[in-house]
Structure formats: structure tokens, C-alpha cells
Amino acid sequence: MTTKPPAEVNLFDADADIKKLYSAINELDEIITVPNDRNRLSFCVNLYLNNETDSVLNAIIQAQPRSTTLSYAELEKHVVKKLEEKGLT
């Protein structure tokens, strides 16, 4: 059996919008406790920012973060606030 080396990880610049998005959602770690839920939410919110879904709420519904301590409508307010803080809206 042979083992292949792992795939390369491409890191983004700190100024890249995608990096800002993922770091903004990661700051919600007290609200969404599971890291995979935060990554999935970041991916879905990125779809919103690229106009592939029509609202942040629909992105949250698509991501279905099970570990959140808030309702999806309340979570939307926190996500929008973080996006505004990072200058992404």
C-alpha cells in the first residue's frame, strides 16, 4: 500500500473577502459551538455574498447549524452585524 501526501492548503490573504467572512463567522463561536457548523455557515453565507442565494436567512436555513443557541432569525441579526463590522455588505 502507498500513502499519498496530503493536498496543499491554499491560505488567503488577511484582506481577502473570503478570509474576512470565515473569520467573522468564527467570532460567533459562543453562539455556534461546533466548528463544522461555523464552516458550513460560512460557505452558505458566501453563496449569499456571491448572489447565489437571496438572503442571509436562507443561507442560514441551508447551513442548518444545529449547535446554535439562537433561533435562525436571531442568528441572522448576529451574522449581518458581523458582516457589517468586516465591511462585507
C-alpha positions as MATLAB code, in Angstrom:
seq = 'MTTKPPAEVNLFDADADIKKLYSAINELDEIITVPNDRNRLSFCVNLYLNNETDSVLNAIIQAQPRSTTLSYAELEKHVVKKLEEKGLT';
ca = [
       0.000    0.000    0.000;
       1.226    3.502   -0.753;
       0.363    6.671    1.011;
      -0.081    9.844   -0.950;
       0.940   13.177    0.538;
      -1.915   15.376    1.753;
      -3.343   18.012   -0.528;
      -1.939   21.512   -0.298;
      -3.831   24.074    1.721;
      -4.222   27.408   -0.010;
      -4.213   30.228    2.505;
      -5.904   33.517    1.697;
      -4.550   36.990    2.388;
      -5.936   38.653    5.508;
      -7.547   41.274    3.242;
      -9.397   38.742    1.086;
     -13.187   38.855    1.433;
     -13.410   35.096    1.928;
     -10.923   35.288    4.822;
     -12.923   38.144    6.384;
     -16.118   36.117    6.030;
     -14.770   32.981    7.669;
     -13.152   34.965   10.494;
     -16.412   36.884   11.085;
     -18.396   33.655   11.408;
     -15.669   32.115   13.592;
     -16.145   35.009   16.015;
     -19.633   33.600   16.679;
     -18.102   30.616   18.493;
     -20.179   31.234   21.626;
     -23.389   31.160   19.587;
     -22.423   28.323   17.213;
     -20.273   25.967   19.251;
     -19.350   23.313   16.663;
     -16.561   24.389   14.261;
     -18.015   22.383   11.359;
     -21.333   24.235   11.747;
     -19.461   27.544   11.516;
     -17.582   26.395    8.387;
     -20.804   25.240    6.729;
     -22.487   28.535    7.620;
     -19.534   30.483    6.209;
     -19.803   28.538    2.954;
     -23.545   29.241    2.694;
     -23.168   32.937    3.576;
     -20.522   33.114    0.850;
     -23.207   31.890   -1.546;
     -25.321   34.850   -0.425;
     -22.452   37.291   -0.957;
     -21.999   35.875   -4.471;
     -25.747   36.279   -5.186;
     -26.346   32.530   -5.361;
     -28.988   32.656   -2.618;
     -31.358   35.517   -1.917;
     -30.917   36.253    1.805;
     -28.768   35.620    4.838;
     -31.699   33.820    6.474;
     -31.939   31.387    3.554;
     -28.176   30.810    3.790;
     -28.597   30.005    7.489;
     -31.500   27.662    6.747;
     -29.397   25.926    4.102;
     -26.450   25.536    6.510;
     -28.681   24.238    9.332;
     -26.279   24.981   12.210;
     -27.594   22.519   14.806;
     -25.299   23.730   17.577;
     -26.654   27.290   17.608;
     -28.174   28.559   20.828;
     -30.412   31.039   18.972;
     -33.301   30.866   16.558;
     -32.347   31.297   12.920;
     -33.947   34.780   12.811;
     -31.881   35.915   15.807;
     -28.769   34.328   14.342;
     -29.354   36.276   11.134;
     -29.083   39.551   13.092;
     -25.730   38.487   14.547;
     -24.389   37.358   11.174;
     -25.450   40.582    9.440;
     -23.844   42.612   12.244;
     -20.558   40.709   11.841;
     -20.656   41.162    8.057;
     -21.139   44.907    8.504;
     -18.254   45.061   11.007;
     -15.968   43.391    8.446;
     -17.213   45.612    5.613;
     -18.727   42.780    3.600;
     -22.215   44.187    2.990;
];
